[in-house]
Amino acid sequence: MHDKLGLLIVEEESGAVGVQIFADPIKGKESFDNWIGQVGKKQRARFLTIIDKSDKVDVAVKDLPVIPEKKDHYKIGEP
C-alpha cells in the first residue's frame, strides 16, 4: 500500500476528462510542472498529491497551453 499518490486530472475544452495516477507523486509533479500543452487546444490540468498519514492533499492547477513570454530582442545562442 502507498502512503503517497499523485493524481493528474486533465479537462478538455469539449468536457472530456482524463485521469492518470502516479505511484511516485514527486515524479508526477515534475511532469506536471514541465507540461505546456498544445497550441490551439485549451485544457485545464490539476495535480493532486495525496498523503494518507497526514490527511493532507496538495493541489496545483494550470490552464494550458502555457505560452512563453515574448522577448523584445533575441541573441544568437540564447533561447
Number of C-alpha atoms within 10 A of each C-alpha: 4 9 10 18 18 23 20 22 16 21 17 14 11 9 9 9 13 11 12 11 14 15 14 14 20 14 12 20 19 10 13 17 13 9 14 15 16 12 10 8 11 15 19 16 21 16 25 19 21 19 16 12 8 9 7 11 14 10 13 13 15 16 14 20 17 14 10 7 6 7 7 5 5 9 6 5 5 5 6
